């Protein structure tokens, strides 16, 4: 019999998407707004009960134990790029919270995932990633109000066409300035206020106007809270000036990873167009 008292083999499989943040970067620590959706990129975790012990990759086992997980064989498959600003670490922690705890309230899963990421991965992440990937809905973005801890669905307009541009730069958030902010708290709060205004404006704007908001967002990320780099800024500028691109900005924790580009036409940039997918889900069997 396993730790949780199952007489036969228990198997849980969590499928968790990546997070694409349209606008509202670095606002979750200061009660701001964000507009994000889940993409087609996914991480799948399988947990199968065993009589004794926990078997899996070292970091996964440490996270599993921190989540109060039971004796299990743990495996993970993912096509979410690591260190690219698509919430790979949050996706893993959400999957672990879901598999270890079973069906729970979405916000409970999000906060549990944040807790173990803080504890084990040593990232001072807010709740943007976890809420976005647990509350999303296909065809919609999640409008997250971190002051009220409220989430509303926002249908994504058909002319909002997004693609990712890889800077080729990877970073570990636990080892970068993300955990030691370059800007003062006052400056970060001012960025949050202005960025939240941009989120509110985005809800009623067309694609051209949204592109301008993305450009303004990147300028604030670079000049105000300084979570970009000169190398990244040059790549963003190149993307912004590509014919058919309406706007672009660095996405995620910063210092590298992916640039989110809004296109007038899908042919403006290579690569797959981003699609809004359903939220994380759990399957359970005996």
Buried (B, 14 or more C-beta within 10 A) or exposed (E): EBBEEEEEEBBBBBBBBBBBBBBBBBBBBBBBBBBBBBBBBBBBBBBBBBEEEBBBEEEBBBBBBBBEBBBBBBBBEBEBBEBBBBBBBBBBBBBBBBBBBEEBEBBEBBBBBBBBBBBBBEBBBBBBBBBBBBBBBEEBBBBBBBEEEEBEBBEBEEEBBBBBBBBEBBBBBBEBBBBEBBBEEEBBBBBBEBBBBBBBBBEEBEBEEBBBBBBBBBBBBBEBBBBBBEEBBEBBBEBBEBEEBBBBBBBBBBBBBBBBBBBBEBEBBEEEEBBBBBBBEBEBEE
